[in-house]
């Protein structure tokens, strides 16, 4: 029962967002109230501690919003300065195949940006770039989030490990159980370096397949034929792109540390894959593209249906009762 109660806030988020499809602001607010109620009533947490936790969460949320605002400002500068247009023409001129474009942008370019900035910057930059290239807006939002899953532990020059994990181990309390591990590892820095090597070793086995998974999901979900096979057609290049990031990232983590695996891996992968595309190495025989924009479902473009309340309100006022604008009041029709 205790375990079920501990999972209840997470389950509430899933039910409210996915099942009931409530807006995120309402769903997360209800989940916050549920968590606070459980802390007070079941876990017997002091009200002052709950209030302090709420204040800390608000400050963390503000810091994240501040970082996202900076990422949006960066993209606006890139857009106004013409840099986005240059990147758009560069990727379009490099290849017309959407499968190759999504690998280059969401997997390799996203990893490079994640390693340099982190905190949601890749999604804030890659999503508008994909939309500008002609991807459906829904795909432009979802695909960068999937492709950006691997380099996150090494984001912002290793901040999650060097700062987040270090503070969690030192302030969260490992007690005496952590001291033998740190002593055997040669200290906290060496221990964090070993964690980075283990993460990149897992990436060699698992994340090298992520570009192929990304492409297959795109063709299956957003393709005109809803075909898995169209995504599997680029498996040689997708596997090459996966290894082009994971192998340099592992080498950097092994011989340097957790600061630069995502930066070096993304940069090296971009150089290798762009060169491969220019040379026609491992390229598919036929380029793949989305269906015509006119055939896209409304949900792909974010065009919501008219709210029912608006429809009912309009039904109460027949068109015959709507008069033209009176003289001197242009643009403001009146009702009888």
C-alpha positions as CSV (number, residue, x, y, z in Angstrom):
1,X,0.0,0.0,0.0
2,X,2.8,2.4,0.8
3,X,4.4,1.8,-2.6
4,X,1.1,2.3,-4.4
5,X,0.6,5.6,-2.5
6,X,4.1,6.7,-3.5
7,X,3.3,6.0,-7.2
8,X,-0.1,7.7,-7.0
9,X,1.2,11.2,-8.0
10,X,2.9,9.8,-11.1
11,X,-0.1,7.8,-12.0
12,X,-2.3,10.9,-11.6
13,X,-0.2,12.8,-14.1
14,X,-0.5,10.0,-16.6
15,X,-4.3,9.7,-16.2
16,X,-5.0,13.4,-16.3
17,X,-2.7,14.2,-19.2
18,X,-3.0,11.1,-21.4
19,X,-6.3,9.5,-20.5
20,X,-8.5,12.5,-19.7
21,X,-6.4,14.9,-21.9
22,X,-6.6,17.8,-19.5
23,X,-4.5,20.9,-20.2
24,X,-1.0,20.6,-18.7
25,X,-1.5,23.5,-16.3
26,X,-4.7,22.0,-14.8
27,X,-3.3,18.4,-14.7
28,X,0.0,19.3,-13.1
29,X,-1.8,21.6,-10.6
30,X,-4.1,18.8,-9.5
31,X,-1.2,16.4,-9.2
32,X,0.6,19.0,-7.1
33,X,-2.4,19.2,-4.8
34,X,-2.6,15.4,-4.5
35,X,1.1,15.2,-3.7
36,X,0.9,17.8,-1.0
37,X,-2.2,16.1,0.5
38,X,-0.4,12.8,0.6
39,X,2.6,14.4,2.2
40,X,0.5,16.0,4.9
41,X,-2.0,13.3,5.6
42,X,-0.2,10.0,5.0
43,X,3.5,10.7,5.4
44,X,2.9,13.2,8.2
45,X,5.3,15.8,6.8
46,X,5.4,19.0,8.7
47,X,3.4,21.8,6.9
48,X,6.5,24.0,7.0
49,X,8.5,21.4,5.1
50,X,5.7,21.1,2.5
51,X,5.6,24.8,2.1
52,X,9.4,25.0,1.7
53,X,9.3,22.2,-0.9
54,X,6.6,24.1,-2.9
55,X,8.7,27.3,-2.7
56,X,11.8,25.4,-3.9
57,X,9.8,23.8,-6.7
58,X,8.6,27.2,-7.8
59,X,12.2,28.6,-7.9
60,X,13.4,25.6,-9.9
61,X,10.5,26.1,-12.4
62,X,11.4,29.7,-12.7
63,X,15.0,28.9,-13.4
64,X,14.0,26.4,-16.1
65,X,11.6,28.9,-17.7
66,X,14.4,31.4,-17.7
67,X,16.7,29.0,-19.5
68,X,14.0,28.1,-22.0
69,X,13.4,31.8,-22.5
70,X,17.0,32.2,-23.3
71,X,16.9,29.4,-25.8
72,X,13.9,31.0,-27.5
73,X,15.7,34.3,-27.6
74,X,18.7,32.6,-29.1
75,X,16.5,31.1,-31.9
76,X,14.9,34.4,-32.5
77,X,18.3,36.0,-33.0
78,X,19.3,33.2,-35.3
79,X,16.1,33.7,-37.2
80,X,16.3,37.5,-37.5
81,X,20.0,37.3,-38.4
82,X,19.3,34.8,-41.2
83,X,21.2,31.9,-39.7
84,X,18.1,29.7,-39.6
85,X,17.6,30.3,-43.3
86,X,21.3,29.4,-43.9
87,X,20.8,26.2,-42.0
88,X,17.6,25.5,-43.8
89,X,19.2,25.9,-47.2
90,X,22.2,23.9,-46.1
91,X,20.1,20.9,-45.0
92,X,17.8,21.1,-47.9
93,X,20.7,21.4,-50.4
94,X,22.5,18.5,-48.7
95,X,19.6,16.0,-49.1
96,X,15.9,16.0,-49.9
97,X,15.3,12.8,-47.9
98,X,13.4,13.5,-44.8
99,X,14.8,10.4,-43.1
100,X,18.4,11.7,-43.5
101,X,17.4,15.2,-42.4
102,X,15.8,14.0,-39.2
103,X,18.9,12.0,-38.3
104,X,21.2,14.9,-38.9
105,X,19.1,17.5,-37.1
106,X,17.5,15.7,-34.2
107,X,20.2,13.1,-33.5
108,X,23.6,14.7,-34.3
109,X,22.9,18.5,-34.3
110,X,20.6,18.1,-31.3
111,X,23.4,16.2,-29.4
112,X,25.9,19.0,-30.1
113,X,23.5,21.6,-28.9
114,X,22.6,19.5,-25.8
115,X,26.2,19.1,-24.9
116,X,26.9,22.8,-25.3
117,X,23.8,24.3,-23.7
118,X,21.3,21.7,-22.5
119,X,18.1,22.5,-20.6
120,X,15.8,22.0,-23.5
121,X,17.8,24.1,-26.0
122,X,17.9,21.3,-28.7
123,X,14.2,21.0,-28.8
124,X,13.7,24.8,-28.8
125,X,16.0,25.1,-31.8
126,X,15.5,21.8,-33.7
127,X,11.7,21.9,-33.6
128,X,11.3,25.3,-35.4
129,X,14.1,24.2,-37.8
130,X,12.3,21.0,-38.8
131,X,9.0,23.0,-39.2
132,X,10.8,25.4,-41.5
133,X,12.1,22.5,-43.5
134,X,8.5,21.3,-44.1
135,X,8.0,18.7,-41.4
136,X,4.5,18.6,-39.9
137,X,4.5,20.7,-36.7
138,X,3.6,17.7,-34.5
139,X,6.5,15.7,-35.9
140,X,8.8,18.7,-35.5
141,X,8.0,18.8,-31.8
142,X,8.0,15.0,-31.0
143,X,11.0,13.8,-33.0
144,X,13.6,16.1,-31.4
145,X,12.5,15.0,-27.9
146,X,13.0,11.3,-28.9
147,X,16.3,12.0,-30.6
148,X,17.6,14.0,-27.6
149,X,17.3,11.3,-25.1
150,X,20.8,10.0,-25.2
151,X,23.1,13.0,-24.7
152,X,21.1,14.4,-21.7
153,X,23.4,13.1,-19.0
154,X,26.3,15.1,-20.6
155,X,24.2,18.2,-21.2
156,X,25.8,21.7,-20.7
157,X,29.3,20.3,-20.4
158,X,28.3,17.5,-18.0
159,X,26.2,19.5,-15.7
160,X,23.8,16.6,-14.7
161,X,26.8,14.5,-13.5
162,X,29.3,17.1,-12.3
163,X,26.8,19.2,-10.4
164,X,23.5,17.4,-10.2
165,X,24.8,14.0,-9.2
166,X,27.6,15.4,-7.1
167,X,25.1,17.5,-5.0
168,X,22.7,14.6,-4.8
169,X,25.3,12.3,-3.4
170,X,26.8,14.8,-1.0
171,X,23.6,16.5,0.2
172,X,21.2,13.6,-0.2
173,X,23.2,11.6,2.1
174,X,24.9,8.4,1.1
175,X,26.2,7.9,4.6
176,X,28.8,5.3,5.4
177,X,27.6,3.1,2.5
178,X,28.9,5.6,0.0
179,X,32.4,6.1,1.5
180,X,33.8,2.7,0.5
181,X,32.6,3.2,-3.1
182,X,34.2,6.6,-3.3
183,X,37.4,5.4,-1.7
184,X,37.7,2.5,-4.2
185,X,37.0,4.8,-7.1
186,X,39.6,7.4,-6.1
187,X,37.3,10.1,-4.9
188,X,34.1,11.8,-6.2
189,X,35.6,13.0,-9.5
190,X,36.9,9.6,-10.4
191,X,33.5,8.1,-9.4
192,X,31.6,10.5,-11.6
193,X,34.0,9.7,-14.5
194,X,33.3,6.0,-14.1
195,X,29.6,6.7,-14.2
196,X,30.0,8.6,-17.4
197,X,31.9,5.7,-18.9
198,X,29.2,3.2,-17.9
199,X,26.6,5.5,-19.5
200,X,28.4,5.7,-22.8
201,X,29.0,2.0,-22.7
202,X,25.3,1.4,-22.5
203,X,24.9,3.9,-25.4
204,X,27.1,1.8,-27.5
205,X,24.8,-1.2,-27.1
206,X,21.4,0.6,-27.1
207,X,21.5,4.2,-28.3
208,X,23.4,3.3,-31.5
209,X,20.0,2.0,-32.7
210,X,18.1,5.1,-31.8
211,X,18.4,6.9,-35.2
212,X,16.9,3.9,-36.8
213,X,14.1,3.8,-34.3
214,X,13.5,7.5,-34.8
215,X,13.2,7.1,-38.6
216,X,10.9,4.1,-38.3
217,X,8.6,5.9,-35.9
218,X,8.5,8.9,-38.3
219,X,7.6,6.9,-41.4
220,X,5.1,4.8,-39.5
221,X,3.4,7.7,-37.8
222,X,3.7,10.6,-40.3
223,X,4.2,8.8,-43.6
224,X,1.6,8.7,-46.3
225,X,1.6,4.9,-46.3
226,X,2.2,4.5,-42.5
227,X,5.0,2.1,-43.4
228,X,7.7,0.6,-41.1
229,X,9.5,-0.6,-44.2
230,X,10.2,2.9,-45.6
231,X,12.0,3.7,-42.4
232,X,14.0,0.4,-42.4
233,X,15.3,1.2,-45.9
234,X,17.9,3.6,-44.4
235,X,19.1,1.2,-41.7
236,X,22.8,1.3,-43.0
237,X,23.0,5.0,-42.7
238,X,21.0,5.1,-39.5
239,X,23.3,2.6,-37.8
240,X,26.4,4.5,-39.2
241,X,25.0,7.7,-37.7
242,X,24.3,6.0,-34.3
243,X,27.9,4.7,-34.1
244,X,29.3,8.0,-35.4
245,X,28.0,9.6,-32.2
246,X,28.3,6.9,-29.6
247,X,31.8,5.7,-30.4
248,X,33.5,9.2,-30.1
249,X,31.3,10.0,-27.1
250,X,32.5,6.7,-25.4
251,X,36.2,7.5,-26.2
252,X,35.9,11.0,-24.8
253,X,34.2,9.8,-21.6
254,X,36.8,7.0,-21.2
255,X,39.9,9.1,-21.7
256,X,38.8,12.7,-20.8
257,X,35.8,12.8,-18.5
258,X,32.1,13.6,-18.5
259,X,32.4,17.2,-19.7
260,X,32.5,16.8,-23.5
261,X,31.1,13.4,-24.7
262,X,28.0,15.0,-26.2
263,X,29.8,18.0,-27.7
264,X,32.6,15.9,-29.3
265,X,30.3,13.1,-30.2
266,X,27.7,15.3,-31.9
267,X,30.4,17.3,-33.7
268,X,32.3,14.3,-34.9
269,X,29.0,12.6,-35.9
270,X,28.0,15.6,-37.9
271,X,31.3,15.7,-39.8
272,X,31.2,12.0,-40.6
273,X,27.5,11.9,-41.6
274,X,27.6,15.1,-43.7
275,X,30.7,13.8,-45.5
276,X,28.9,10.5,-46.1
277,X,25.8,12.2,-47.5
278,X,28.0,14.3,-49.9
279,X,29.8,11.2,-51.1
280,X,26.6,9.2,-51.4
281,X,27.8,6.7,-48.9
282,X,25.0,4.4,-47.5
283,X,22.3,6.6,-49.0
284,X,18.9,5.2,-50.0
285,X,18.1,4.7,-53.6
286,X,15.0,6.9,-53.5
287,X,14.4,10.0,-51.3
288,X,11.4,9.9,-48.9
289,X,9.0,12.8,-48.2
290,X,5.8,13.4,-46.4
291,X,2.5,13.5,-48.2
292,X,1.1,16.7,-49.5
293,X,0.3,19.3,-46.8
294,X,-3.3,19.4,-47.8
295,X,-3.7,15.7,-46.8
296,X,-2.3,16.2,-43.2
297,X,-4.7,15.6,-40.4
298,X,-5.6,18.8,-38.5
299,X,-3.8,17.5,-35.4
300,X,-0.5,17.5,-37.1
301,X,-0.6,21.2,-37.7
302,X,-2.1,22.1,-34.3
303,X,-5.4,23.3,-35.6
304,X,-7.9,22.6,-32.9
305,X,-11.5,22.2,-33.6
306,X,-13.8,25.1,-32.6
307,X,-14.7,24.9,-28.9
308,X,-18.3,23.7,-28.3
309,X,-19.0,26.8,-26.2
310,X,-18.1,29.0,-29.1
311,X,-20.3,27.0,-31.5
312,X,-23.3,27.1,-29.1
313,X,-22.8,30.9,-28.7
314,X,-22.8,31.4,-32.4
315,X,-25.9,29.2,-32.8
316,X,-27.8,31.6,-30.6
317,X,-27.3,34.5,-32.9
318,X,-28.5,33.7,-36.5
319,X,-26.7,35.4,-39.3
320,X,-29.9,37.3,-40.2
321,X,-29.6,39.2,-36.9
322,X,-26.1,40.3,-37.6
323,X,-26.1,43.8,-39.1
324,X,-23.4,45.5,-41.0
325,X,-21.1,47.9,-39.3
326,X,-22.8,51.3,-38.8
327,X,-21.1,54.4,-40.3
328,X,-18.2,55.7,-38.3
329,X,-17.7,52.4,-36.5
330,X,-15.8,50.2,-39.0
331,X,-15.0,46.7,-38.0
332,X,-17.5,46.5,-35.2
333,X,-20.7,44.8,-36.2
334,X,-23.7,45.2,-33.9
335,X,-26.5,42.7,-32.9
336,X,-30.1,43.5,-33.1
